[in-house]
């Protein structure tokens, strides 16, 4: 046997990766993550910058004279501690920056925080469960480096969005400010953006730390609930003494005096917020780097009985898998609803004892009679709509995980069509929504009874939250069936945010009523006091059933994982 010796074949020269590809593109984990985040960045930066520009342009037009500004400041100050718990702490409200800080500061923070919670809860865990990180981990990258680069990409996008927020805050005052005190100096705009960013990272970091142990949905839900509950507790700690201790543990309380757009600075409390965010992020990185890819539950919980898990079909299996998430959401929302319902009578009585305060508050929220316990609970129900919306998004994400994880291909090997899977597993999600709603409604009803009020009306009124969640789930099913299940939960979350902003901003800016009618929550009536809107109920049922049917039809017409 002869062996021919010759020159080794020439090796092609190594093609280096450009600096641009390492920063944005496919040249590194950081670059690809940043590229994948471009849509989320555009949405978040556009929302925050757009809100500031729209509101900042409207205020000088609506309150164009010094007398009008003084009257606005007087009304805000006369609200008292009870109403200020919901409206916020008024400081220099007669100025453009002061009004924006008072009325829209928390809204802008929620936009940034919700983005961080959703992004950081899923950037590692969701990809690990899908199996896409296994290819990245096969390269000469350690898991810690992967986690740090993905985290750095989100921080870069967040800083960019905050830069847009700061620029818009300074620019709107420079262009539209008319009266003395309207100017927003650069340090105020930067200080406001820094507060928004650190608070967003605190709650987003909490979701990032919990995700390796509890999974994406539970981590995002817990972080979001703590964020909104902390805001309520801090707002009412001066009125309800039992709220003082838990409120003092939240960054809302630490940074309550840092109101840079209003000309009031308190930089020191930002330090513990930054430290807390850094600790949470470090826990998330280390938890990911020390565990196997795809393993997301290190906490050993008692297993559900086989009967509860449901192995006899897609409906039972979908309901069984969503059962722990539904109970968790229902318990969290129920605990919050119980506390607020138990204190609703005393809070409403304080409004009733001050006619001037009640009249002032009625001018701001004309649809709610807050001198009654039911009216006060209805006002708080508007807040729970957004939380229930995110609960629906997490349940839809669980439904979508069958296809994203590859399990759907195994299920379809049985005598099960794609349309049948979509519809029957969607019904399992609706059952989980029903269970969550029942837990919430019972807790609210018991709280109302404890307060000495009628428990039946708020208990039945809480059912509208479940109808709203079912409608959003229907939207997710339709998107997942027609397009891709991987984007269903994100679209639902976007609809929740958009609906909340329309419901909040349109009445404040006195835009045409038809714009406000675009929000589904504008058609729900006031069920906490027994006033139901049939149009809203029908709309929810149509969206739920119609979305499920469209999702099933769409799944039957496309390939899996496309």
Backbone torsions as a table, in degrees:
resi	resn	phi	psi	omega
1	UNK	NA	122.7	-177.2
2	UNK	-96.5	144.0	176.9
3	UNK	-119.9	123.8	-178.8
4	UNK	-90.0	124.2	178.2
5	UNK	-96.7	138.1	178.4
6	UNK	-160.2	-171.0	-179.2
7	UNK	-72.7	138.6	176.2
8	UNK	-64.4	142.6	178.0
9	UNK	-60.4	143.1	-177.8
10	UNK	-67.9	141.9	180.0
11	UNK	-96.1	130.1	-179.4
12	UNK	-62.0	138.9	-179.9
13	UNK	-61.8	143.5	-179.0
14	UNK	-67.0	127.7	178.6
15	UNK	-90.6	113.8	-179.8
16	UNK	-71.5	159.0	178.1
17	UNK	-92.2	128.9	-177.7
18	UNK	-68.0	157.7	178.8
19	UNK	-61.5	-39.0	-179.8
20	UNK	-62.2	-40.6	179.4
21	UNK	-67.0	-30.0	177.2
22	UNK	-73.8	-22.7	-178.9
23	UNK	-98.0	-31.7	-179.4
24	UNK	-155.4	112.2	-178.1
25	UNK	143.4	-127.6	-176.2
26	UNK	-126.1	18.2	-176.5
27	UNK	-86.4	-7.5	179.6
28	UNK	-163.4	164.9	176.3
29	UNK	-61.0	-40.9	178.9
30	UNK	-59.9	-48.1	-176.2
31	UNK	-64.2	-43.9	-179.1
32	UNK	-67.2	-40.2	178.4
33	UNK	-63.3	-40.9	178.1
34	UNK	-64.4	-39.9	178.3
35	UNK	-65.0	-41.9	-179.8
36	UNK	-67.6	-19.4	-177.1
37	UNK	-92.4	4.4	-172.0
38	UNK	-64.2	-37.8	179.3
39	UNK	-67.6	-43.9	178.3
40	UNK	-61.8	-38.9	177.8
41	UNK	-62.5	-45.4	-178.8
42	UNK	-62.1	-41.7	-179.9
43	UNK	-65.3	-49.0	-176.8
44	UNK	-66.1	-48.3	-179.7
45	UNK	-64.4	-39.2	178.5
46	UNK	-65.6	-40.9	178.2
47	UNK	-64.1	-50.0	-176.6
48	UNK	-66.2	-48.7	178.8
49	UNK	-64.5	-38.9	-179.5
50	UNK	-66.4	-41.9	178.5
51	UNK	-60.5	-45.8	-179.3
52	UNK	-61.9	-44.5	-178.0
53	UNK	-67.5	-43.0	-178.9
54	UNK	-66.8	-48.9	-179.0
55	UNK	-66.3	-44.0	-179.3
56	UNK	-63.3	-30.9	177.7
57	UNK	-78.1	-29.6	-176.0
58	UNK	-80.1	-35.3	-174.5
59	UNK	-61.1	-51.0	179.6
60	UNK	-62.4	-26.9	178.3
61	UNK	-76.6	-42.3	-179.1
62	UNK	-71.9	-38.0	-179.8
63	UNK	-121.6	78.9	-170.5
64	UNK	-89.4	-13.6	-178.2
65	UNK	-114.4	160.5	178.7
66	UNK	-65.0	-34.2	178.7
67	UNK	-64.5	-40.8	178.7
68	UNK	-65.4	-37.4	178.3
69	UNK	-66.5	-40.9	179.6
70	UNK	-65.1	-37.9	177.9
71	UNK	-66.4	-39.4	177.6
72	UNK	-63.0	-42.4	179.1
73	UNK	-65.8	-38.0	179.8
74	UNK	-64.6	-43.5	179.3
75	UNK	-62.2	-42.0	-180.0
76	UNK	-64.9	-38.3	-179.0
77	UNK	-72.9	-34.6	-177.7
78	UNK	-75.8	-5.2	179.6
79	UNK	-60.7	-33.3	-177.9
80	UNK	82.1	172.9	-173.6
81	UNK	-66.5	-31.7	-177.6
82	UNK	-66.8	-53.6	-179.2
83	UNK	-68.5	-33.2	179.4
84	UNK	-65.8	-22.1	175.7
85	UNK	-60.0	-31.3	177.4
86	UNK	-94.8	-41.0	-175.1
87	UNK	-82.6	-23.4	-179.8
88	UNK	107.9	170.4	-177.9
89	UNK	-84.6	116.8	-177.4
90	UNK	-84.4	122.4	175.4
91	UNK	-135.3	120.0	-179.3
92	UNK	52.6	44.2	-177.4
93	UNK	-66.8	-19.0	179.1
94	UNK	-72.7	-4.4	176.7
95	UNK	-105.1	161.9	-179.4
96	UNK	-60.7	-49.0	-179.1
97	UNK	-66.4	-39.2	-179.7
98	UNK	-64.3	-40.2	178.7
99	UNK	-67.6	-42.2	179.2
100	UNK	-63.1	-41.4	179.0
101	UNK	-64.1	-41.5	-176.1
102	UNK	-70.8	-47.2	-170.8
103	UNK	-90.5	-33.7	-170.9
104	UNK	-122.4	-1.8	177.3
105	UNK	-57.3	-51.3	178.6
106	UNK	-62.4	-34.4	-179.5
107	UNK	-63.3	-45.2	179.2
108	UNK	-64.1	-37.1	177.5
109	UNK	-65.2	-40.4	-179.8
110	UNK	-62.5	-39.2	179.2
111	UNK	-59.5	-48.5	-179.4
112	UNK	-66.9	-41.0	-176.4
113	UNK	-69.6	-41.4	178.9
114	UNK	-63.2	-40.2	176.4
115	UNK	-59.6	-48.8	-179.2
116	UNK	-63.4	-40.7	-179.6
117	UNK	-62.8	-47.7	-178.5
118	UNK	-67.4	-40.1	-177.9
119	UNK	-70.8	-48.6	-174.4
120	UNK	-75.6	-26.3	178.7
121	UNK	-71.7	-22.0	-175.6
122	UNK	-117.4	-9.0	-173.6
123	UNK	-62.6	-29.3	177.6
124	UNK	-108.7	-51.0	-173.4
125	UNK	-64.9	-46.8	-177.4
126	UNK	-63.6	-41.6	179.2
127	UNK	-69.0	-36.2	178.2
128	UNK	-65.4	-39.5	179.0
129	UNK	-68.3	-33.5	177.3
130	UNK	-73.2	-20.3	-179.2
131	UNK	93.3	-1.2	-177.1
132	UNK	-72.0	-23.5	-179.5
133	UNK	-77.6	-16.8	-179.2
134	UNK	-63.9	-34.5	178.2
135	UNK	-70.1	-37.2	178.7
136	UNK	-68.8	-41.5	-178.3
137	UNK	-68.2	-20.4	177.6
138	UNK	-72.5	-17.6	175.9
139	UNK	-79.0	169.5	-177.5
140	UNK	-74.2	53.0	176.5
141	UNK	-120.7	133.8	172.3
142	UNK	-77.2	158.1	-179.0
143	UNK	-64.9	-32.2	178.0
144	UNK	-64.1	-41.0	179.0
145	UNK	-65.6	-40.4	177.6
146	UNK	-59.2	-46.3	-178.9
147	UNK	-63.8	-42.6	-178.4
148	UNK	-66.8	-39.4	-179.6
149	UNK	-68.9	-39.6	177.5
150	UNK	-65.6	-39.9	177.3
151	UNK	-65.0	-41.9	179.2
152	UNK	-61.9	-34.9	179.0
153	UNK	-65.1	-43.4	178.2
154	UNK	-65.6	-40.0	178.9
155	UNK	-62.3	-39.3	178.5
156	UNK	-63.0	-46.5	179.3
157	UNK	-63.6	-40.0	179.8
158	UNK	-64.6	-43.6	178.3
159	UNK	-61.3	-40.5	177.1
160	UNK	-61.1	-44.2	178.8
161	UNK	-65.3	-37.4	178.3
162	UNK	-68.1	-33.7	175.7
163	UNK	-63.6	-40.2	176.0
164	UNK	-62.9	-41.7	178.7
165	UNK	-62.3	-46.4	-179.7
166	UNK	-63.9	-43.7	180.0
167	UNK	-63.4	-42.5	179.6
168	UNK	-64.7	-38.3	179.8
169	UNK	-64.1	-43.1	178.7
170	UNK	-70.7	-42.0	-174.4
171	UNK	-68.0	-41.4	-176.2
172	UNK	-65.1	-35.4	177.4
173	UNK	-71.2	-38.3	-179.5
174	UNK	-66.8	-33.6	-176.0
175	UNK	-89.2	-43.4	-171.4
176	UNK	-105.8	-13.0	-179.7
177	UNK	-63.1	129.9	-175.6
178	UNK	-117.3	-31.3	-172.0
179	UNK	-108.7	161.1	177.3
180	UNK	-57.8	135.7	-179.0
181	UNK	94.2	-7.7	-179.2
182	UNK	-76.0	-21.5	-177.7
183	UNK	-63.9	138.7	176.2
184	UNK	-114.5	105.0	-178.3
185	UNK	-67.1	159.2	-179.0
186	UNK	-55.4	-38.6	-178.0
187	UNK	-66.5	-30.9	176.6
188	UNK	-70.2	-43.8	179.0
189	UNK	-63.3	-41.9	179.3
190	UNK	-68.2	-41.5	179.0
191	UNK	-62.0	-37.9	177.6
192	UNK	-67.2	-45.4	178.8
193	UNK	-63.6	-36.1	178.7
194	UNK	-65.4	-41.4	176.7
195	UNK	-61.9	-46.1	178.7
196	UNK	-59.8	-45.0	-177.3
197	UNK	-66.4	-44.2	-178.9
198	UNK	-67.5	-40.1	177.4
199	UNK	-64.9	-40.5	178.3
200	UNK	-62.9	-41.1	179.0
201	UNK	-69.3	-31.0	178.5
202	UNK	-62.1	-51.7	-178.1
203	UNK	-75.6	-36.8	175.0
204	UNK	-64.7	-39.0	176.8
205	UNK	-64.4	-35.0	176.2
206	UNK	-62.1	-44.1	176.8
207	UNK	-63.9	-38.4	179.5
208	UNK	-63.2	-38.9	-179.8
209	UNK	-73.7	-34.0	-177.7
210	UNK	-80.9	-27.5	-172.9
211	UNK	-57.4	-42.6	179.5
212	UNK	-63.0	-21.4	-177.2
213	UNK	-99.4	-34.0	-172.8
214	UNK	-115.9	-10.1	-175.4
215	UNK	91.5	165.5	-173.3
216	UNK	-63.8	-49.5	-174.1
217	UNK	-61.7	-49.1	-179.3
218	UNK	-65.6	-39.3	-179.7
219	UNK	-64.0	-46.1	179.1
220	UNK	-64.4	-40.3	-179.9
221	UNK	-64.4	-43.9	-179.5
222	UNK	-65.7	-45.6	-179.5
223	UNK	-63.3	-42.9	178.8
224	UNK	-64.9	-40.1	179.2
225	UNK	-64.9	-44.0	179.1
226	UNK	-62.0	-37.6	179.4
227	UNK	-62.7	-51.4	-178.0
228	UNK	-70.3	-39.1	178.6
229	UNK	-64.7	-38.9	177.7
230	UNK	-61.9	-37.7	178.5
231	UNK	-63.7	-44.3	179.2
232	UNK	-65.9	-46.3	-178.9
233	UNK	-60.6	-42.5	179.9
234	UNK	-66.9	-37.7	-178.7
235	UNK	-67.4	-32.3	-174.2
236	UNK	-110.3	12.4	-179.5
237	UNK	-67.8	-26.2	178.0
238	UNK	-74.6	-19.7	-177.5
239	UNK	-100.9	-39.5	-178.7
240	UNK	-112.1	109.1	-171.7
241	UNK	-62.8	-28.6	-177.6
242	UNK	-68.9	-15.7	-179.5
243	UNK	-83.0	-11.4	-171.2
244	UNK	-62.2	-49.9	-176.3
245	UNK	-64.4	-52.6	179.7
246	UNK	-64.6	-31.6	179.3
247	UNK	-65.8	-34.9	-178.4
248	UNK	-67.4	-13.2	-179.9
249	UNK	-92.0	-0.4	-176.2
250	UNK	-105.7	150.0	176.3
251	UNK	-66.9	-17.6	174.2
252	UNK	-60.1	-41.8	179.6
253	UNK	-72.4	-39.9	-178.5
254	UNK	-60.3	-40.3	-173.4
255	UNK	-103.0	19.7	-174.8
256	UNK	-62.0	-26.3	-177.4
257	UNK	-98.3	4.1	177.2
258	UNK	-94.6	96.6	-177.1
259	UNK	-127.3	70.8	-170.4
260	UNK	-62.9	-36.8	179.8
261	UNK	-65.1	-25.2	177.5
262	UNK	-89.5	2.6	178.6
263	UNK	84.8	14.6	179.6
264	UNK	-116.6	121.6	-174.9
265	UNK	-116.1	139.9	174.8
266	UNK	-147.4	83.1	-170.1
267	UNK	-74.7	-32.5	-171.9
268	UNK	-59.0	-43.2	-179.6
269	UNK	-63.3	-15.9	177.2
270	UNK	-68.0	-22.8	-178.2
271	UNK	-64.0	-51.3	178.2
272	UNK	-63.7	-29.5	176.2
273	UNK	-64.9	-44.2	178.7
274	UNK	-64.4	-40.5	179.1
275	UNK	-64.6	-44.3	178.6
276	UNK	-60.6	-42.7	177.9
277	UNK	-62.1	-43.0	-179.5
278	UNK	-64.1	-39.1	179.2
279	UNK	-65.0	-45.6	179.5
280	UNK	-61.5	-43.7	-179.5
281	UNK	-64.9	-39.0	178.3
282	UNK	-65.2	-39.5	177.4
283	UNK	-61.8	-43.0	179.6
284	UNK	-62.6	-41.8	179.5
285	UNK	-64.7	-47.9	-177.8
286	UNK	-67.1	-39.3	179.1
287	UNK	-62.5	-38.8	178.6
288	UNK	-70.4	-41.0	-174.5
289	UNK	-72.3	-21.9	-175.5
290	UNK	-99.4	5.0	-175.8
291	UNK	-127.7	161.7	179.5
292	UNK	-67.8	148.5	176.6
293	UNK	-64.1	137.0	177.9
294	UNK	87.7	-16.0	177.2
295	UNK	-86.5	119.6	-173.5
296	UNK	-124.8	1.2	-178.8
297	UNK	-129.3	92.0	177.4
298	UNK	-83.9	-13.7	179.4
299	UNK	-85.9	116.7	-177.1
300	UNK	-82.5	102.7	178.7
301	UNK	-97.9	154.7	176.8
302	UNK	-58.2	134.4	-178.8
303	UNK	-71.6	147.7	178.4
304	UNK	-74.2	145.3	176.1
305	UNK	-59.0	150.7	-179.8
306	UNK	-58.8	-36.0	-179.3
307	UNK	-63.1	-39.6	-179.1
308	UNK	-72.0	-34.0	179.6
309	UNK	-67.5	-34.9	175.3
310	UNK	76.3	100.9	-178.8
311	UNK	-114.2	13.4	-175.2
312	UNK	-99.5	7.4	178.7
313	UNK	161.6	171.4	-177.7
314	UNK	-60.0	-34.7	-178.7
315	UNK	-64.3	-52.1	-178.9
316	UNK	-63.9	-40.1	-178.9
317	UNK	-67.8	-42.8	179.7
318	UNK	-63.5	-42.1	178.9
319	UNK	-66.7	-42.5	-179.9
320	UNK	-62.7	-40.3	-179.5
321	UNK	-72.7	-29.5	178.2
322	UNK	-86.2	-9.7	-174.2
323	UNK	-57.8	-50.0	-180.0
324	UNK	-61.7	-38.2	179.5
325	UNK	-66.8	-41.8	179.5
326	UNK	-63.4	-42.7	178.8
327	UNK	-65.0	-40.2	-180.0
328	UNK	-63.4	-47.4	178.8
329	UNK	-64.3	-45.5	-179.6
330	UNK	-61.9	-39.6	179.5
331	UNK	-67.7	-43.3	179.9
332	UNK	-64.3	-49.6	178.2
333	UNK	-64.6	-36.6	179.0
334	UNK	-65.8	-40.6	178.0
335	UNK	-61.9	-44.2	178.0
336	UNK	-64.2	-45.3	179.6
337	UNK	-63.4	-36.7	178.9
338	UNK	-63.4	-45.6	-179.2
339	UNK	-62.0	-46.3	-177.8
340	UNK	-70.1	-36.3	177.8
341	UNK	-67.6	-38.1	179.5
342	UNK	-65.5	-29.8	179.6
343	UNK	-98.3	1.4	-174.4
344	UNK	-65.5	-38.5	-177.6
345	UNK	-64.5	-46.6	-178.9
346	UNK	-65.5	-38.6	178.7
347	UNK	-67.6	-42.3	178.8
348	UNK	-64.6	-37.3	179.0
349	UNK	-63.1	-36.9	178.5
350	UNK	-66.2	-35.4	175.0
351	UNK	-66.8	-42.8	-177.5
352	UNK	-65.4	-29.4	-179.3
353	UNK	-76.8	-8.6	179.6
354	UNK	-125.8	89.4	-177.6
355	UNK	-59.2	-39.5	-179.9
356	UNK	-62.7	-41.3	179.1
357	UNK	-65.3	-42.2	179.9
358	UNK	-63.9	-40.1	179.4
359	UNK	-65.3	-43.1	179.2
360	UNK	-61.7	-44.4	-179.1
361	UNK	-67.0	-33.7	178.5
362	UNK	-65.7	-32.5	177.4
363	UNK	-66.2	-29.9	-179.7
364	UNK	-85.7	-42.4	179.2
365	UNK	-121.1	77.7	-172.6
366	UNK	-66.0	-17.3	-175.0
367	UNK	-85.9	-6.7	-171.8
368	UNK	-122.9	131.5	173.7
369	UNK	-96.6	92.5	-173.5
370	UNK	-81.1	3.6	175.2
371	UNK	-81.9	-2.5	175.6
372	UNK	-115.6	151.9	-179.4
373	UNK	-63.1	-39.3	179.3
374	UNK	-64.9	-40.3	178.1
375	UNK	-64.5	-38.6	177.2
376	UNK	-66.0	-41.4	178.0
377	UNK	-65.4	-34.1	177.8
378	UNK	-64.6	-38.0	176.8
379	UNK	-63.0	-41.3	179.1
380	UNK	-71.6	-27.5	178.1
381	UNK	-61.9	-29.0	178.1
382	UNK	-62.1	-33.7	176.9
383	UNK	-71.0	-38.7	-177.2
384	UNK	-70.6	-18.8	176.8
385	UNK	-59.1	-42.2	-177.7
386	UNK	-70.9	-35.8	178.9
387	UNK	-68.5	-43.4	177.1
388	UNK	-62.6	-34.6	177.6
389	UNK	-61.1	-41.6	178.2
390	UNK	-71.8	-30.0	173.4
391	UNK	-62.2	-42.2	177.1
392	UNK	-62.2	-38.2	179.6
393	UNK	-62.9	-39.6	179.8
394	UNK	-69.3	-35.9	177.4
395	UNK	-68.2	-38.3	176.2
396	UNK	-65.7	-37.3	177.9
397	UNK	-61.4	-38.0	176.5
398	UNK	-65.4	-41.3	176.1
399	UNK	-60.9	-41.6	-177.7
400	UNK	-72.2	-19.6	-175.0
401	UNK	-66.6	-21.3	177.5
402	UNK	-58.6	-45.4	-179.7
403	UNK	-77.7	-41.5	-177.3
404	UNK	-64.1	-33.2	-177.4
405	UNK	-87.4	-8.3	-178.7
406	UNK	91.4	-4.1	-178.7
407	UNK	-67.1	-27.7	-176.4
408	UNK	-62.3	-34.3	179.2
409	UNK	-63.1	-36.2	177.4
410	UNK	-70.9	-39.2	-179.7
411	UNK	-65.2	-37.1	-178.3
412	UNK	-74.2	-10.1	174.0
413	UNK	-70.5	-16.5	174.8
414	UNK	-87.3	173.0	177.7
415	UNK	-70.5	67.4	-177.4
416	UNK	-137.9	123.2	179.0
417	UNK	-83.4	162.3	179.9
418	UNK	-64.5	-41.9	178.9
419	UNK	-63.8	-40.2	179.6
420	UNK	-64.4	-40.6	177.6
421	UNK	-61.3	-47.4	-177.0
422	UNK	-59.9	-44.9	-175.8
423	UNK	-73.7	-46.5	-175.6
424	UNK	-70.3	-39.4	176.4
425	UNK	-70.7	-29.8	174.6
426	UNK	-65.0	-37.6	175.9
427	UNK	-62.2	-36.9	175.4
428	UNK	-60.8	-36.9	176.4
429	UNK	-66.3	-41.8	177.0
430	UNK	-59.8	-37.6	176.7
431	UNK	-64.3	-37.8	177.1
432	UNK	-65.8	-40.0	176.4
433	UNK	-61.3	-41.2	179.2
434	UNK	-62.6	-42.1	179.2
435	UNK	-64.3	-45.0	177.7
436	UNK	-57.6	-41.7	-177.9
437	UNK	-67.3	-40.0	179.7
438	UNK	-63.4	-43.9	178.5
439	UNK	-60.5	-45.3	179.0
440	UNK	-62.5	-46.6	-176.0
441	UNK	-63.9	-41.4	179.4
442	UNK	-62.6	-42.8	-179.6
443	UNK	-63.5	-42.8	179.0
444	UNK	-65.0	-43.0	179.3
445	UNK	-62.6	-42.4	177.8
446	UNK	-64.0	-40.7	178.3
447	UNK	-62.4	-40.2	178.5
448	UNK	-65.2	-38.8	177.8
449	UNK	-64.9	-41.1	177.2
450	UNK	-59.4	-36.1	179.7
451	UNK	-76.6	-6.1	-179.3
452	UNK	87.3	18.4	-179.7
453	UNK	-107.9	174.8	175.8
454	UNK	-71.2	124.8	-177.6
455	UNK	-89.7	-17.8	-174.7
456	UNK	-70.3	-44.4	-176.9
457	UNK	-62.3	-51.0	178.0
458	UNK	-66.7	-28.6	178.8
459	UNK	-66.7	-48.4	177.8
460	UNK	-69.9	-33.1	178.3
461	UNK	-64.0	-29.7	178.4
462	UNK	-65.3	-18.2	179.4
463	UNK	-63.4	-25.1	178.3
464	UNK	-64.3	-28.3	176.1
465	UNK	-64.1	-39.3	177.3
466	UNK	-67.9	-38.1	177.6
467	UNK	-64.0	-39.6	177.5
468	UNK	-64.0	-42.8	177.9
469	UNK	-63.5	-40.1	178.7
470	UNK	-64.8	-38.6	177.6
471	UNK	-62.9	-43.2	178.5
472	UNK	-65.3	-38.7	176.2
473	UNK	-61.2	-39.2	176.4
474	UNK	-60.9	-39.6	175.5
475	UNK	-61.2	-42.8	179.0
476	UNK	-63.8	-40.4	178.5
477	UNK	-62.8	-42.4	-179.7
478	UNK	-64.0	-44.3	179.2
479	UNK	-64.1	-45.3	-179.0
480	UNK	-64.1	-38.1	-179.5
481	UNK	-73.9	-41.2	-177.3
482	UNK	-77.4	-34.3	-174.1
483	UNK	-118.5	-92.8	179.7
484	UNK	-141.7	137.0	177.4
485	UNK	-67.4	-22.2	-177.3
486	UNK	-66.1	-20.1	-179.7
487	UNK	-106.7	0.5	-174.3
488	UNK	-61.8	-49.7	-177.5
489	UNK	-64.8	-38.1	-179.6
490	UNK	-65.6	-39.0	178.3
491	UNK	-65.8	-41.0	177.5
492	UNK	-60.5	-44.7	178.7
493	UNK	-61.8	-39.7	178.3
494	UNK	-64.7	-39.7	177.6
495	UNK	-63.6	-39.4	178.9
496	UNK	-61.6	-48.2	-179.2
497	UNK	-63.4	-45.9	-179.0
498	UNK	-62.1	-42.0	179.3
499	UNK	-62.6	-43.1	-179.5
500	UNK	-63.8	-42.0	-178.9
501	UNK	-66.3	-40.9	177.5
502	UNK	-62.7	-44.4	-178.7
503	UNK	-65.2	-29.0	-176.2
504	UNK	-90.2	-45.5	-168.9
505	UNK	-84.9	-38.6	-174.2
506	UNK	-59.3	-48.4	177.5
507	UNK	-63.9	-36.3	-178.7
508	UNK	-65.9	-37.0	-179.4
509	UNK	-89.2	-1.7	179.0
510	UNK	56.9	43.3	176.0
511	UNK	-77.0	166.5	-179.4
512	UNK	-53.3	145.0	-175.2
513	UNK	-63.2	-29.2	-178.5
514	UNK	-64.5	-26.9	176.8
515	UNK	-68.1	-42.8	179.1
516	UNK	-65.0	-32.9	-178.6
517	UNK	-68.0	-13.1	176.9
518	UNK	-68.2	-22.7	179.6
519	UNK	-81.0	126.8	180.0
520	UNK	-61.2	-34.3	-179.0
521	UNK	-67.1	-15.6	177.9
522	UNK	-76.1	-8.1	-177.0
523	UNK	-113.6	18.0	-176.3
524	UNK	-93.6	-6.2	-178.9
525	UNK	71.0	-154.3	176.7
526	UNK	-128.3	70.8	-174.3
527	UNK	-67.3	-19.4	179.1
528	UNK	-65.4	-21.3	176.7
529	UNK	-114.2	14.5	175.1
530	UNK	90.1	7.0	-179.9
531	UNK	-101.6	104.2	-177.2
532	UNK	-100.2	146.0	176.5
533	UNK	-107.6	108.3	-176.6
534	UNK	-60.8	-34.5	-178.7
535	UNK	-62.7	-40.9	179.3
536	UNK	-67.6	-39.5	179.3
537	UNK	-63.3	-46.1	180.0
538	UNK	-63.2	-41.3	-179.6
539	UNK	-61.6	-41.8	178.7
540	UNK	-63.3	-44.9	-179.4
541	UNK	-64.7	-39.0	179.4
542	UNK	-66.3	-43.4	179.2
543	UNK	-64.3	-40.2	-179.0
544	UNK	-67.1	-55.0	-177.8
545	UNK	-69.9	-43.5	-179.9
546	UNK	-65.5	-40.8	178.1
547	UNK	-62.7	-39.7	178.5
548	UNK	-65.5	-41.4	179.4
549	UNK	-66.3	-42.7	178.7
550	UNK	-64.7	-39.5	178.3
551	UNK	-62.8	-41.6	177.2
552	UNK	-64.5	-42.7	178.2
553	UNK	-62.9	-42.8	-179.7
554	UNK	-65.9	-40.2	178.6
555	UNK	-63.1	-33.1	179.9
556	UNK	-72.4	-12.4	-176.3
557	UNK	-110.3	1.5	-179.9
558	UNK	-132.1	164.9	178.1
559	UNK	-80.0	157.8	177.2
560	UNK	-72.8	142.8	178.6
561	UNK	61.5	38.6	175.2
562	UNK	-125.2	NA	NA
